[in-house]
Amino acid sequence: MESELTHLEGKINHLIQLCQRLRNDNHELRQQVAGLHNENRQLSDKINQAKLRLEKILSQIPEEE
């Protein structure tokens, strides 16, 4: 009985460690996702700014008749 309890305690401790590691991994992944969303937003803004500048430049080119 004592060895069964010790074995069970070991399994429970292993499960606790696994849960903590998964929680930490999840936290890190959420931070990475947030950073990538921010980077994506910045890149989209840069693309839109470049698009507006290009449209402005193209509008200044006279059309051929």
N, CA, C and O atoms as a Tripos MOL2 file, in Angstrom:
@<TRIPOS>MOLECULE
protein
  260   259    65     0     0
PROTEIN
NO_CHARGES

@<TRIPOS>ATOM
      1 N           0.8280   -1.2010    0.0000 N.3       1 MET1
      2 CA          0.0000    0.0000    0.0000 C.3       1 MET1
      3 C           0.8640    1.2530    0.0000 C.2       1 MET1
      4 O           0.5960    2.2100   -0.7270 O.2       1 MET1
      5 N           1.8970    1.2330    0.8220 N.am      2 GLU2
      6 CA          2.7800    2.3930    0.9090 C.3       2 GLU2
      7 C           3.4740    2.6510   -0.4330 C.2       2 GLU2
      8 O           3.6070    3.8000   -0.8520 O.2       2 GLU2
      9 N           3.9140    1.5850   -1.1030 N.am      3 SER3
     10 CA          4.5980    1.7620   -2.3900 C.3       3 SER3
     11 C           3.6290    2.2570   -3.4570 C.2       3 SER3
     12 O           4.0190    3.0220   -4.3390 O.2       3 SER3
     13 N           2.3750    1.8310   -3.3870 N.am      4 GLU4
     14 CA          1.3700    2.3120   -4.3310 C.3       4 GLU4
     15 C           1.1320    3.8060   -4.1440 C.2       4 GLU4
     16 O           1.0250    4.5520   -5.1170 O.2       4 GLU4
     17 N           1.0530    4.2300   -2.9030 N.am      5 LEU5
     18 CA          0.8650    5.6550   -2.6240 C.3       5 LEU5
     19 C           2.0730    6.4650   -3.0820 C.2       5 LEU5
     20 O           1.9260    7.5590   -3.6280 O.2       5 LEU5
     21 N           3.2530    5.9280   -2.8590 N.am      6 THR6
     22 CA          4.4780    6.6060   -3.2900 C.3       6 THR6
     23 C           4.5090    6.7000   -4.8100 C.2       6 THR6
     24 O           4.8810    7.7340   -5.3640 O.2       6 THR6
     25 N           4.1170    5.6210   -5.4830 N.am      7 HIS7
     26 CA          4.0750    5.6160   -6.9420 C.3       7 HIS7
     27 C           3.0510    6.6440   -7.4540 C.2       7 HIS7
     28 O           3.3250    7.3950   -8.3900 O.2       7 HIS7
     29 N           1.8850    6.6610   -6.8310 N.am      8 LEU8
     30 CA          0.8400    7.6150   -7.1970 C.3       8 LEU8
     31 C           1.3110    9.0470   -6.9560 C.2       8 LEU8
     32 O           1.0640    9.9320   -7.7760 O.2       8 LEU8
     33 N           1.9850    9.2710   -5.8370 N.am      9 GLU9
     34 CA          2.5110   10.6000   -5.5300 C.3       9 GLU9
     35 C           3.5090   11.0350   -6.6060 C.2       9 GLU9
     36 O           3.5120   12.1950   -7.0200 O.2       9 GLU9
     37 N           4.3430   10.1170   -7.0520 N.am     10 GLY10
     38 CA          5.2960   10.4300   -8.1190 C.3      10 GLY10
     39 C           4.5980   10.8030   -9.4110 C.2      10 GLY10
     40 O           5.0060   11.7420  -10.0950 O.2      10 GLY10
     41 N           3.5470   10.0690   -9.7490 N.am     11 LYS11
     42 CA          2.7800   10.3800  -10.9600 C.3      11 LYS11
     43 C           2.1180   11.7510  -10.8490 C.2      11 LYS11
     44 O           2.1130   12.5330  -11.8000 O.2      11 LYS11
     45 N           1.5580   12.0290   -9.6720 N.am     12 ILE12
     46 CA          0.9030   13.3270   -9.4590 C.3      12 ILE12
     47 C           1.9230   14.4670   -9.5670 C.2      12 ILE12
     48 O           1.6440   15.4960  -10.1820 O.2      12 ILE12
     49 N           3.0980   14.2780   -8.9710 N.am     13 ASN13
     50 CA          4.1390   15.3020   -9.0690 C.3      13 ASN13
     51 C           4.5710   15.5110  -10.5130 C.2      13 ASN13
     52 O           4.8010   16.6420  -10.9420 O.2      13 ASN13
     53 N           4.6810   14.4190  -11.2590 N.am     14 HIS14
     54 CA          5.0480   14.5260  -12.6720 C.3      14 HIS14
     55 C           3.9770   15.2970  -13.4390 C.2      14 HIS14
     56 O           4.2940   16.1480  -14.2710 O.2      14 HIS14
     57 N           2.7150   15.0000  -13.1580 N.am     15 LEU15
     58 CA          1.6030   15.6920  -13.8050 C.3      15 LEU15
     59 C           1.6090   17.1800  -13.4690 C.2      15 LEU15
     60 O           1.3600   18.0130  -14.3400 O.2      15 LEU15
     61 N           1.8890   17.5130  -12.2290 N.am     16 ILE16
     62 CA          1.9610   18.9170  -11.8100 C.3      16 ILE16
     63 C           3.0780   19.6420  -12.5720 C.2      16 ILE16
     64 O           2.8920   20.7650  -13.0410 O.2      16 ILE16
     65 N           4.2370   18.9880  -12.6890 N.am     17 GLN17
     66 CA          5.3490   19.5910  -13.4250 C.3      17 GLN17
     67 C           4.9950   19.7840  -14.8910 C.2      17 GLN17
     68 O           5.3090   20.8170  -15.4830 O.2      17 GLN17
     69 N           4.3420   18.7890  -15.4730 N.am     18 LEU18
     70 CA          3.9300   18.8780  -16.8670 C.3      18 LEU18
     71 C           2.9440   20.0240  -17.0730 C.2      18 LEU18
     72 O           3.0620   20.7840  -18.0340 O.2      18 LEU18
     73 N           1.9780   20.1450  -16.1780 N.am     19 CYS19
     74 CA          0.9950   21.2360  -16.2710 C.3      19 CYS19
     75 C           1.6690   22.6010  -16.1660 C.2      19 CYS19
     76 O           1.3250   23.5270  -16.9000 O.2      19 CYS19
     77 N           2.6210   22.7190  -15.2580 N.am     20 GLN20
     78 CA          3.3260   23.9930  -15.1020 C.3      20 GLN20
     79 C           4.1360   24.3220  -16.3580 C.2      20 GLN20
     80 O           4.1590   25.4670  -16.8080 O.2      20 GLN20
     81 N           4.7970   23.3080  -16.9170 N.am     21 ARG21
     82 CA          5.5900   23.5330  -18.1280 C.3      21 ARG21
     83 C           4.6810   23.9430  -19.2900 C.2      21 ARG21
     84 O           5.0170   24.8440  -20.0580 O.2      21 ARG21
     85 N           3.5320   23.2790  -19.4120 N.am     22 LEU22
     86 CA          2.5820   23.6280  -20.4700 C.3      22 LEU22
     87 C           2.0180   25.0320  -20.2660 C.2      22 LEU22
     88 O           1.8080   25.7700  -21.2290 O.2      22 LEU22
     89 N           1.7770   25.3940  -19.0190 N.am     23 ARG23
     90 CA          1.2860   26.7430  -18.7140 C.3      23 ARG23
     91 C           2.3250   27.7890  -19.1260 C.2      23 ARG23
     92 O           1.9870   28.8200  -19.7070 O.2      23 ARG23
     93 N           3.5890   27.5090  -18.8180 N.am     24 ASN24
     94 CA          4.6650   28.4340  -19.2000 C.3      24 ASN24
     95 C           4.8010   28.5200  -20.7160 C.2      24 ASN24
     96 O           4.9600   29.6060  -21.2730 O.2      24 ASN24
     97 N           4.7370   27.3630  -21.3800 N.am     25 ASP25
     98 CA          4.8140   27.3480  -22.8500 C.3      25 ASP25
     99 C           3.6670   28.1460  -23.4510 C.2      25 ASP25
    100 O           3.8600   28.9200  -24.3890 O.2      25 ASP25
    101 N           2.4770   27.9530  -22.9060 N.am     26 ASN26
    102 CA          1.2980   28.6670  -23.3940 C.3      26 ASN26
    103 C           1.4720   30.1770  -23.2310 C.2      26 ASN26
    104 O           1.1320   30.9490  -24.1280 O.2      26 ASN26
    105 N           2.0000   30.5850  -22.0890 N.am     27 HIS27
    106 CA          2.2360   32.0120  -21.8430 C.3      27 HIS27
    107 C           3.2240   32.5770  -22.8660 C.2      27 HIS27
    108 O           2.9980   33.6520  -23.4220 O.2      27 HIS27
    109 N           4.3110   31.8560  -23.1110 N.am     28 GLU28
    110 CA          5.3070   32.3070  -24.0780 C.3      28 GLU28
    111 C           4.7110   32.3870  -25.4830 C.2      28 GLU28
    112 O           4.9790   33.3310  -26.2270 O.2      28 GLU28
    113 N           3.9100   31.3980  -25.8340 N.am     29 LEU29
    114 CA          3.2910   31.4050  -27.1630 C.3      29 LEU29
    115 C           2.3080   32.5650  -27.3050 C.2      29 LEU29
    116 O           2.2180   33.1770  -28.3690 O.2      29 LEU29
    117 N           1.5830   32.8630  -26.2510 N.am     30 ARG30
    118 CA          0.6570   34.0030  -26.3090 C.3      30 ARG30
    119 C           1.4240   35.3150  -26.5010 C.2      30 ARG30
    120 O           0.9730   36.2000  -27.2280 O.2      30 ARG30
    121 N           2.5760   35.4360  -25.8510 N.am     31 GLN31
    122 CA          3.3970   36.6280  -26.0290 C.3      31 GLN31
    123 C           3.9270   36.7110  -27.4550 C.2      31 GLN31
    124 O           3.9630   37.7910  -28.0450 O.2      31 GLN31
    125 N           4.3350   35.5810  -28.0060 N.am     32 GLN32
    126 CA          4.8170   35.5680  -29.3880 C.3      32 GLN32
    127 C           3.7090   35.9540  -30.3530 C.2      32 GLN32
    128 O           3.9340   36.7240  -31.2870 O.2      32 GLN32
    129 N           2.5220   35.4250  -30.1320 N.am     33 VAL33
    130 CA          1.3860   35.7500  -30.9960 C.3      33 VAL33
    131 C           1.0800   37.2430  -30.9280 C.2      33 VAL33
    132 O           0.8340   37.8760  -31.9540 O.2      33 VAL33
    133 N           1.0960   37.7980  -29.7310 N.am     34 ALA34
    134 CA          0.8300   39.2320  -29.5790 C.3      34 ALA34
    135 C           1.8980   40.0480  -30.3100 C.2      34 ALA34
    136 O           1.5810   41.0350  -30.9750 O.2      34 ALA34
    137 N           3.1490   39.6400  -30.1880 N.am     35 GLY35
    138 CA          4.2260   40.3380  -30.8850 C.3      35 GLY35
    139 C           4.0840   40.2390  -32.3860 C.2      35 GLY35
    140 O           4.3220   41.2140  -33.0990 O.2      35 GLY35
    141 N           3.7020   39.0770  -32.8760 N.am     36 LEU36
    142 CA          3.5280   38.9010  -34.3190 C.3      36 LEU36
    143 C           2.3330   39.6850  -34.8400 C.2      36 LEU36
    144 O           2.3740   40.2140  -35.9510 O.2      36 LEU36
    145 N           1.2710   39.7650  -34.0480 N.am     37 HIS37
    146 CA          0.1250   40.5910  -34.4450 C.3      37 HIS37
    147 C           0.5440   42.0560  -34.5530 C.2      37 HIS37
    148 O           0.1570   42.7550  -35.4900 O.2      37 HIS37
    149 N           1.3270   42.5050  -33.6000 N.am     38 ASN38
    150 CA          1.8030   43.8820  -33.6220 C.3      38 ASN38
    151 C           2.6870   44.1240  -34.8410 C.2      38 ASN38
    152 O           2.5370   45.1310  -35.5330 O.2      38 ASN38
    153 N           3.6100   43.1990  -35.1030 N.am     39 GLU39
    154 CA          4.4910   43.3230  -36.2630 C.3      39 GLU39
    155 C           3.6850   43.3130  -37.5610 C.2      39 GLU39
    156 O           3.9690   44.0810  -38.4800 O.2      39 GLU39
    157 N           2.6900   42.4490  -37.6310 N.am     40 ASN40
    158 CA          1.8310   42.3750  -38.8110 C.3      40 ASN40
    159 C           1.0890   43.6940  -39.0370 C.2      40 ASN40
    160 O           0.9740   44.1630  -40.1700 O.2      40 ASN40
    161 N           0.5940   44.2810  -37.9620 N.am     41 ARG41
    162 CA         -0.1140   45.5640  -38.0600 C.3      41 ARG41
    163 C           0.8280   46.6580  -38.5580 C.2      41 ARG41
    164 O           0.4530   47.4760  -39.3990 O.2      41 ARG41
    165 N           2.0600   46.6670  -38.0290 N.am     42 GLN42
    166 CA          3.0350   47.6670  -38.4710 C.3      42 GLN42
    167 C           3.3760   47.4910  -39.9450 C.2      42 GLN42
    168 O           3.4760   48.4700  -40.6840 O.2      42 GLN42
    169 N           3.5540   46.2490  -40.3710 N.am     43 LEU43
    170 CA          3.8650   46.0020  -41.7760 C.3      43 LEU43
    171 C           2.6960   46.3780  -42.6820 C.2      43 LEU43
    172 O           2.9020   46.9100  -43.7730 O.2      43 LEU43
    173 N           1.4840   46.1090  -42.2400 N.am     44 SER44
    174 CA          0.2960   46.4970  -43.0190 C.3      44 SER44
    175 C           0.2200   48.0110  -43.1440 C.2      44 SER44
    176 O          -0.1220   48.5290  -44.2070 O.2      44 SER44
    177 N           0.5340   48.7230  -42.0710 N.am     45 ASP45
    178 CA          0.5460   50.1850  -42.1220 C.3      45 ASP45
    179 C           1.5880   50.6860  -43.1160 C.2      45 ASP45
    180 O           1.3250   51.6110  -43.8840 O.2      45 ASP45
    181 N           2.7710   50.0720  -43.1020 N.am     46 LYS46
    182 CA          3.8250   50.4730  -44.0420 C.3      46 LYS46
    183 C           3.3990   50.2180  -45.4850 C.2      46 LYS46
    184 O           3.6580   51.0350  -46.3690 O.2      46 LYS46
    185 N           2.7490   49.0890  -45.7160 N.am     47 ILE47
    186 CA          2.2700   48.7740  -47.0630 C.3      47 ILE47
    187 C           1.2390   49.7950  -47.5100 C.2      47 ILE47
    188 O           1.2720   50.2660  -48.6470 O.2      47 ILE47
    189 N           0.3300   50.1320  -46.6190 N.am     48 ASN48
    190 CA         -0.6990   51.1280  -46.9630 C.3      48 ASN48
    191 C          -0.0830   52.4910  -47.2350 C.2      48 ASN48
    192 O          -0.5030   53.1890  -48.1580 O.2      48 ASN48
    193 N           0.9080   52.8760  -46.4410 N.am     49 GLN49
    194 CA          1.5790   54.1540  -46.6830 C.3      49 GLN49
    195 C           2.3000   54.1500  -48.0280 C.2      49 GLN49
    196 O           2.2400   55.1310  -48.7680 O.2      49 GLN49
    197 N           2.9740   53.0600  -48.3420 N.am     50 ALA50
    198 CA          3.6660   52.9490  -49.6300 C.3      50 ALA50
    199 C           2.6580   52.9850  -50.7740 C.2      50 ALA50
    200 O           2.9120   53.6040  -51.8080 O.2      50 ALA50
    201 N           1.5200   52.3250  -50.5940 N.am     51 LYS51
    202 CA          0.4760   52.3250  -51.6140 C.3      51 LYS51
    203 C          -0.0320   53.7370  -51.8700 C.2      51 LYS51
    204 O          -0.2110   54.1400  -53.0190 O.2      51 LYS51
    205 N          -0.2650   54.4830  -50.7970 N.am     52 LEU52
    206 CA         -0.7440   55.8650  -50.9470 C.3      52 LEU52
    207 C           0.2910   56.7370  -51.6550 C.2      52 LEU52
    208 O          -0.0550   57.5480  -52.5140 O.2      52 LEU52
    209 N           1.5620   56.5650  -51.2890 N.am     53 ARG53
    210 CA          2.6190   57.3520  -51.9480 C.3      53 ARG53
    211 C           2.7170   56.9940  -53.4280 C.2      53 ARG53
    212 O           2.8800   57.8730  -54.2740 O.2      53 ARG53
    213 N           2.6180   55.7210  -53.7320 N.am     54 LEU54
    214 CA          2.6850   55.2760  -55.1230 C.3      54 LEU54
    215 C           1.4980   55.8000  -55.9190 C.2      54 LEU54
    216 O           1.6630   56.2430  -57.0560 O.2      54 LEU54
    217 N           0.3150   55.7560  -55.3420 N.am     55 GLU55
    218 CA         -0.8710   56.2890  -56.0180 C.3      55 GLU55
    219 C          -0.7220   57.7860  -56.2660 C.2      55 GLU55
    220 O          -1.1320   58.2890  -57.3120 O.2      55 GLU55
    221 N          -0.1360   58.4960  -55.3050 N.am     56 LYS56
    222 CA          0.0800   59.9330  -55.4730 C.3      56 LYS56
    223 C           1.0660   60.1970  -56.6100 C.2      56 LYS56
    224 O           0.8490   61.0840  -57.4360 O.2      56 LYS56
    225 N           2.1430   59.4270  -56.6450 N.am     57 ILE57
    226 CA          3.1350   59.5910  -57.7100 C.3      57 ILE57
    227 C           2.5150   59.2650  -59.0670 C.2      57 ILE57
    228 O           2.7250   59.9900  -60.0390 O.2      57 ILE57
    229 N           1.7580   58.1840  -59.1300 N.am     58 LEU58
    230 CA          1.1250   57.7920  -60.3900 C.3      58 LEU58
    231 C           0.1090   58.8290  -60.8580 C.2      58 LEU58
    232 O          -0.0580   59.0270  -62.0610 O.2      58 LEU58
    233 N          -0.5630   59.4850  -59.9360 N.am     59 SER59
    234 CA         -1.5530   60.5010  -60.3170 C.3      59 SER59
    235 C          -0.8760   61.7360  -60.8750 C.2      59 SER59
    236 O          -1.5250   62.5250  -61.5620 O.2      59 SER59
    237 N           0.3950   61.9300  -60.6060 N.am     60 GLN60
    238 CA          1.1150   63.1040  -61.1110 C.3      60 GLN60
    239 C           1.6900   62.8690  -62.5090 C.2      60 GLN60
    240 O           2.1150   63.8200  -63.1650 O.2      60 GLN60
    241 N           1.7080   61.6300  -62.9680 N.am     61 ILE61
    242 CA          2.2260   61.3260  -64.3020 C.3      61 ILE61
    243 C           1.1260   61.6740  -65.3040 C.2      61 ILE61
    244 O          -0.0050   61.2030  -65.1890 O.2      61 ILE61
    245 N           1.4730   62.5050  -66.2850 N.am     62 PRO62
    246 CA          0.4390   62.8820  -67.2720 C.3      62 PRO62
    247 C           0.0450   61.6690  -68.1230 C.2      62 PRO62
    248 O           0.8690   60.8210  -68.4640 O.2      62 PRO62
    249 N          -1.2330   61.6270  -68.4430 N.am     63 GLU63
    250 CA         -1.7380   60.5370  -69.2770 C.3      63 GLU63
    251 C          -1.4330   60.8320  -70.7280 C.2      63 GLU63
    252 O          -1.4570   61.9860  -71.1550 O.2      63 GLU63
    253 N          -1.1470   59.7840  -71.4890 N.am     64 GLU64
    254 CA         -0.8920   59.9450  -72.9150 C.3      64 GLU64
    255 C          -2.1860   60.1660  -73.6520 C.2      64 GLU64
    256 O          -3.2230   59.6060  -73.2960 O.2      64 GLU64
    257 N          -2.1240   60.9860  -74.6810 N.am     65 GLU65
    258 CA         -3.3350   61.2660  -75.4590 C.3      65 GLU65
    259 C          -3.3390   60.5070  -76.7400 C.2      65 GLU65
    260 O          -4.2840   60.6200  -77.5220 O.2      65 GLU65
@<TRIPOS>BOND
     1     1     2 1
     2     2     3 1
     3     3     4 2
     4     3     5 am
     5     5     6 1
     6     6     7 1
     7     7     8 2
     8     7     9 am
     9     9    10 1
    10    10    11 1
    11    11    12 2
    12    11    13 am
    13    13    14 1
    14    14    15 1
    15    15    16 2
    16    15    17 am
    17    17    18 1
    18    18    19 1
    19    19    20 2
    20    19    21 am
    21    21    22 1
    22    22    23 1
    23    23    24 2
    24    23    25 am
    25    25    26 1
    26    26    27 1
    27    27    28 2
    28    27    29 am
    29    29    30 1
    30    30    31 1
    31    31    32 2
    32    31    33 am
    33    33    34 1
    34    34    35 1
    35    35    36 2
    36    35    37 am
    37    37    38 1
    38    38    39 1
    39    39    40 2
    40    39    41 am
    41    41    42 1
    42    42    43 1
    43    43    44 2
    44    43    45 am
    45    45    46 1
    46    46    47 1
    47    47    48 2
    48    47    49 am
    49    49    50 1
    50    50    51 1
    51    51    52 2
    52    51    53 am
    53    53    54 1
    54    54    55 1
    55    55    56 2
    56    55    57 am
    57    57    58 1
    58    58    59 1
    59    59    60 2
    60    59    61 am
    61    61    62 1
    62    62    63 1
    63    63    64 2
    64    63    65 am
    65    65    66 1
    66    66    67 1
    67    67    68 2
    68    67    69 am
    69    69    70 1
    70    70    71 1
    71    71    72 2
    72    71    73 am
    73    73    74 1
    74    74    75 1
    75    75    76 2
    76    75    77 am
    77    77    78 1
    78    78    79 1
    79    79    80 2
    80    79    81 am
    81    81    82 1
    82    82    83 1
    83    83    84 2
    84    83    85 am
    85    85    86 1
    86    86    87 1
    87    87    88 2
    88    87    89 am
    89    89    90 1
    90    90    91 1
    91    91    92 2
    92    91    93 am
    93    93    94 1
    94    94    95 1
    95    95    96 2
    96    95    97 am
    97    97    98 1
    98    98    99 1
    99    99   100 2
   100    99   101 am
   101   101   102 1
   102   102   103 1
   103   103   104 2
   104   103   105 am
   105   105   106 1
   106   106   107 1
   107   107   108 2
   108   107   109 am
   109   109   110 1
   110   110   111 1
   111   111   112 2
   112   111   113 am
   113   113   114 1
   114   114   115 1
   115   115   116 2
   116   115   117 am
   117   117   118 1
   118   118   119 1
   119   119   120 2
   120   119   121 am
   121   121   122 1
   122   122   123 1
   123   123   124 2
   124   123   125 am
   125   125   126 1
   126   126   127 1
   127   127   128 2
   128   127   129 am
   129   129   130 1
   130   130   131 1
   131   131   132 2
   132   131   133 am
   133   133   134 1
   134   134   135 1
   135   135   136 2
   136   135   137 am
   137   137   138 1
   138   138   139 1
   139   139   140 2
   140   139   141 am
   141   141   142 1
   142   142   143 1
   143   143   144 2
   144   143   145 am
   145   145   146 1
   146   146   147 1
   147   147   148 2
   148   147   149 am
   149   149   150 1
   150   150   151 1
   151   151   152 2
   152   151   153 am
   153   153   154 1
   154   154   155 1
   155   155   156 2
   156   155   157 am
   157   157   158 1
   158   158   159 1
   159   159   160 2
   160   159   161 am
   161   161   162 1
   162   162   163 1
   163   163   164 2
   164   163   165 am
   165   165   166 1
   166   166   167 1
   167   167   168 2
   168   167   169 am
   169   169   170 1
   170   170   171 1
   171   171   172 2
   172   171   173 am
   173   173   174 1
   174   174   175 1
   175   175   176 2
   176   175   177 am
   177   177   178 1
   178   178   179 1
   179   179   180 2
   180   179   181 am
   181   181   182 1
   182   182   183 1
   183   183   184 2
   184   183   185 am
   185   185   186 1
   186   186   187 1
   187   187   188 2
   188   187   189 am
   189   189   190 1
   190   190   191 1
   191   191   192 2
   192   191   193 am
   193   193   194 1
   194   194   195 1
   195   195   196 2
   196   195   197 am
   197   197   198 1
   198   198   199 1
   199   199   200 2
   200   199   201 am
   201   201   202 1
   202   202   203 1
   203   203   204 2
   204   203   205 am
   205   205   206 1
   206   206   207 1
   207   207   208 2
   208   207   209 am
   209   209   210 1
   210   210   211 1
   211   211   212 2
   212   211   213 am
   213   213   214 1
   214   214   215 1
   215   215   216 2
   216   215   217 am
   217   217   218 1
   218   218   219 1
   219   219   220 2
   220   219   221 am
   221   221   222 1
   222   222   223 1
   223   223   224 2
   224   223   225 am
   225   225   226 1
   226   226   227 1
   227   227   228 2
   228   227   229 am
   229   229   230 1
   230   230   231 1
   231   231   232 2
   232   231   233 am
   233   233   234 1
   234   234   235 1
   235   235   236 2
   236   235   237 am
   237   237   238 1
   238   238   239 1
   239   239   240 2
   240   239   241 am
   241   241   242 1
   242   242   243 1
   243   243   244 2
   244   243   245 am
   245   245   246 1
   246   246   247 1
   247   247   248 2
   248   247   249 am
   249   249   250 1
   250   250   251 1
   251   251   252 2
   252   251   253 am
   253   253   254 1
   254   254   255 1
   255   255   256 2
   256   255   257 am
   257   257   258 1
   258   258   259 1
   259   259   260 2
@<TRIPOS>SUBSTRUCTURE
     1 MET1         2 RESIDUE 1 A MET
     2 GLU2         6 RESIDUE 1 A GLU
     3 SER3        10 RESIDUE 1 A SER
     4 GLU4        14 RESIDUE 1 A GLU
     5 LEU5        18 RESIDUE 1 A LEU
     6 THR6        22 RESIDUE 1 A THR
     7 HIS7        26 RESIDUE 1 A HIS
     8 LEU8        30 RESIDUE 1 A LEU
     9 GLU9        34 RESIDUE 1 A GLU
    10 GLY10       38 RESIDUE 1 A GLY
    11 LYS11       42 RESIDUE 1 A LYS
    12 ILE12       46 RESIDUE 1 A ILE
    13 ASN13       50 RESIDUE 1 A ASN
    14 HIS14       54 RESIDUE 1 A HIS
    15 LEU15       58 RESIDUE 1 A LEU
    16 ILE16       62 RESIDUE 1 A ILE
    17 GLN17       66 RESIDUE 1 A GLN
    18 LEU18       70 RESIDUE 1 A LEU
    19 CYS19       74 RESIDUE 1 A CYS
    20 GLN20       78 RESIDUE 1 A GLN
    21 ARG21       82 RESIDUE 1 A ARG
    22 LEU22       86 RESIDUE 1 A LEU
    23 ARG23       90 RESIDUE 1 A ARG
    24 ASN24       94 RESIDUE 1 A ASN
    25 ASP25       98 RESIDUE 1 A ASP
    26 ASN26      102 RESIDUE 1 A ASN
    27 HIS27      106 RESIDUE 1 A HIS
    28 GLU28      110 RESIDUE 1 A GLU
    29 LEU29      114 RESIDUE 1 A LEU
    30 ARG30      118 RESIDUE 1 A ARG
    31 GLN31      122 RESIDUE 1 A GLN
    32 GLN32      126 RESIDUE 1 A GLN
    33 VAL33      130 RESIDUE 1 A VAL
    34 ALA34      134 RESIDUE 1 A ALA
    35 GLY35      138 RESIDUE 1 A GLY
    36 LEU36      142 RESIDUE 1 A LEU
    37 HIS37      146 RESIDUE 1 A HIS
    38 ASN38      150 RESIDUE 1 A ASN
    39 GLU39      154 RESIDUE 1 A GLU
    40 ASN40      158 RESIDUE 1 A ASN
    41 ARG41      162 RESIDUE 1 A ARG
    42 GLN42      166 RESIDUE 1 A GLN
    43 LEU43      170 RESIDUE 1 A LEU
    44 SER44      174 RESIDUE 1 A SER
    45 ASP45      178 RESIDUE 1 A ASP
    46 LYS46      182 RESIDUE 1 A LYS
    47 ILE47      186 RESIDUE 1 A ILE
    48 ASN48      190 RESIDUE 1 A ASN
    49 GLN49      194 RESIDUE 1 A GLN
    50 ALA50      198 RESIDUE 1 A ALA
    51 LYS51      202 RESIDUE 1 A LYS
    52 LEU52      206 RESIDUE 1 A LEU
    53 ARG53      210 RESIDUE 1 A ARG
    54 LEU54      214 RESIDUE 1 A LEU
    55 GLU55      218 RESIDUE 1 A GLU
    56 LYS56      222 RESIDUE 1 A LYS
    57 ILE57      226 RESIDUE 1 A ILE
    58 LEU58      230 RESIDUE 1 A LEU
    59 SER59      234 RESIDUE 1 A SER
    60 GLN60      238 RESIDUE 1 A GLN
    61 ILE61      242 RESIDUE 1 A ILE
    62 PRO62      246 RESIDUE 1 A PRO
    63 GLU63      250 RESIDUE 1 A GLU
    64 GLU64      254 RESIDUE 1 A GLU
    65 GLU65      258 RESIDUE 1 A GLU
